[in-house]
């Protein structure tokens, strides 16, 4: 495990302390979780961009053409 020295504005530190306490975890756990969530968001974005580059518009249109033309249920309408 690594150690990191981090400078935070007092207002952010107070919020971190508040939410960590509400969640029943340490400040270190809270920050570690927050960083993990951010890393996951970036990794997901990278993954989706990579998949989008491999997309085949012709196959996409073929797949859409196989969907029946049925009205959506009331709860599914915009």
C-alpha positions as CSV (number, residue, x, y, z in Angstrom):
1,X,0.0,0.0,0.0
2,X,1.2,3.5,-0.7
3,X,1.1,6.7,1.3
4,X,-0.1,9.9,-0.3
5,X,0.1,13.4,1.2
6,X,-2.9,15.4,0.0
7,X,-3.7,19.0,0.5
8,X,-7.4,19.8,0.4
9,X,-9.2,23.1,0.9
10,X,-10.7,23.2,4.4
11,X,-14.3,23.3,3.0
12,X,-13.7,20.0,1.1
13,X,-12.0,18.4,4.0
14,X,-14.9,19.2,6.3
15,X,-17.3,17.7,3.8
16,X,-15.2,14.5,3.5
17,X,-15.1,14.2,7.2
18,X,-18.8,14.7,7.5
19,X,-19.7,12.1,4.8
20,X,-17.2,9.6,6.0
21,X,-18.7,9.8,9.5
22,X,-22.2,9.4,8.1
23,X,-21.1,6.4,6.2
24,X,-19.3,4.9,9.2
25,X,-15.9,4.7,7.5
26,X,-12.6,6.4,7.9
27,X,-11.5,9.5,5.9
28,X,-8.9,7.3,4.1
29,X,-11.6,4.8,3.1
30,X,-13.8,7.5,1.9
31,X,-11.1,9.1,-0.3
32,X,-9.9,5.7,-1.6
33,X,-13.5,4.9,-2.6
34,X,-13.9,8.3,-4.3
35,X,-10.7,7.9,-6.2
36,X,-11.7,4.3,-7.2
37,X,-15.1,5.6,-8.5
38,X,-13.3,8.3,-10.6
39,X,-10.9,5.7,-12.0
40,X,-13.8,3.5,-12.9
41,X,-15.6,6.3,-14.7
42,X,-12.5,7.1,-16.8
43,X,-11.9,3.4,-17.5
44,X,-15.5,3.0,-18.6
45,X,-15.2,6.0,-20.9
46,X,-12.0,4.7,-22.5
47,X,-13.6,1.2,-22.9
48,X,-16.8,2.7,-24.6
49,X,-14.7,4.9,-26.9
50,X,-12.6,1.8,-28.0
51,X,-15.8,-0.2,-28.6
52,X,-17.3,2.7,-30.6
53,X,-14.3,2.7,-32.9
54,X,-14.9,-0.9,-33.7
55,X,-18.5,-0.3,-34.5
56,X,-19.9,-1.5,-37.8
57,X,-22.8,0.8,-39.0
58,X,-24.0,-1.8,-41.5
59,X,-24.3,-4.5,-38.8
60,X,-26.0,-2.0,-36.4
61,X,-28.7,-1.2,-39.0
62,X,-29.2,-4.9,-39.7
63,X,-29.7,-5.6,-36.0
64,X,-32.2,-2.7,-35.8
65,X,-34.1,-4.0,-38.7
66,X,-34.9,-7.2,-36.8
67,X,-36.8,-5.3,-34.1
68,X,-40.5,-5.5,-34.6
69,X,-42.4,-2.3,-35.0
70,X,-44.5,-2.4,-31.8
71,X,-45.8,0.6,-29.8
72,X,-44.0,0.8,-26.4
73,X,-45.9,0.2,-23.2
74,X,-47.2,3.4,-21.5
75,X,-44.5,3.4,-18.9
76,X,-41.8,3.2,-21.6
77,X,-42.9,6.2,-23.6
78,X,-41.1,9.5,-23.4
